Structure formats: structure tokens, C-alpha cells
């Protein structure tokens, strides 16, 4: 059974930085793409950044956030700099079309809270 575990969230002042990590337990043979999504109170979940054959960022985080991955560890990171109060949300990692012993499916982490104070 594959599970994704996020870490690195917390409370930070505006202008500060945080680094999120997402690690997978269990055996994963391949992953099509990895990504970070976030959901603020009262809002829909939105894509923040994805990394596969290329990287993609939401316009609101371009130039401030950087996504990276360690394929050997099946881990994805999100470096967040120049944080703003509007970045406050629960952040979720996603492994798109991960191939495991159970077949191919998407996986989601449980979420980690990021709070940016003004």
C-alpha cells in the first residue's frame, strides 16, 4: 500500500520561506508526474506546480516557488520563497499515474498546513 506523507508546513511571516517535502512509502515503479496543489478555506483546490516532462507553475507563484523531484527516492519538494498571506492554504502533494504493485492510479498526500502571517 503506497502512502504519501508531506512535511515542512508551518507558520511563517510574509516574505519568509518554507520547503515542503512529500515522500512515498511502498514500492513505486514509475510516476508520470508529481505535483503540489493547495486549498484555501472556502476555495477549490488549485494546482500550484507540477513536474514531469516539464515543469508548470500557477501564475500566482511563478518566480517565488520551485518544484523539484528526487526520482531515486520518489520524493517531490516545493521551495516556497517570498511567501504572501494569500499563499495560506493546505498543501497537498500528488503523484499522477503512479505504477505500483496495485496497478496505475493517482495518489494524494494528507495535506500540510501553510500559514503566512502579514
N, C-alpha and C positions, 0 to 999 in steps of 0.2 A: 504494500500500500504506500503510494507516494504522497507525501505531505510537504507543503511549502511553509517555511517559517520565516517571517520577517523580523527584523530588528533594526534599531537605530533611531526610532522615532523619539519624540520628546517635546519639551517646551524650549523655545529659543526666542530671543528678541529679534525684531525686524533688523535685517541686514546681516544676520548670522548665518551659520551653515550647519547642515546635518548631512549625514551619509547613511542611507538606508541600504540594508542587505537583505537578500532573500536566498535562502539555502533550501535545497530539496533533500528530504530523506528518502531512502529507497533507490531502486535502480532505474535510471532513465537512459535509454539508448540514444535518443536524439530529441531535439527540440526545434520546432520550426522557427519560433521567435519567442523572445521574452519581453515583458513589458511591465510598466508601472501605471496604475490607474489611481484615481482618488475620488472620494465622495465627501463633499461638504454637507453639513446639515441642511436638509430641505432641497438639496440639489441632486441631479442624476450623477451617476458615476461617469467620469470622463477619462479619456486617455491622457496620460502625461508624457510618456516616452516609450518607444518600443525599439528593440534591436533584433535584427535578423540578418537578412542580406544587406540591409541598410539601417540607418537609424532615423527615427522620426520623433519630433517633439511637438507638443502643443505650442501654439504661438505664444501663449502666456508665460512659458518657461524657457523659451529659446534664449540662449546666451547666459542663462543662470544655472540650468540643470544639465548634468551629463550622465547618460546611462552607459554602463559598461557590463561586460559579462566575462566570467571565467568558465570556459567550456569544460575544462578538466574537472571542475568542482560543481558544475551545473548550478552556478550561482550568478545572480544578477545584482547590480548595485545601482544606486541613484545618488549621485553627489548633488546636493542642493545648496547653492550659494545665493547670497543677496536675497534671503527669504523675505517675503512680504506677508502681512496679515491675511491677505486673500489666498495664500497657499495653505492655510489651515484646513485640514481635512484628515480623513482616514485614508491612508495609502495602502493599496493592495498590489501585490505582485501577481503576475500571470505568466504561465508557461503555455504557449499556444501549440496545440497539436504535438504534445509530448508522447513519445513512443515508450511504453513500459511493458512489462510482462502482461499487463491487463489490456493492452491494445493502445489505441491512439485517442487521446482526448485532451481537453484543456484542464489546467489546474489553477486554482486560486489560493493565495495565502489568506490568513485570517484577518489581516489588516493591522496596521500600526498607526497610532495617532501622532500627527504632527500639529503642533500648535505654535503659531507665531504671534507674539505679543507686540503691540505697537509702542 
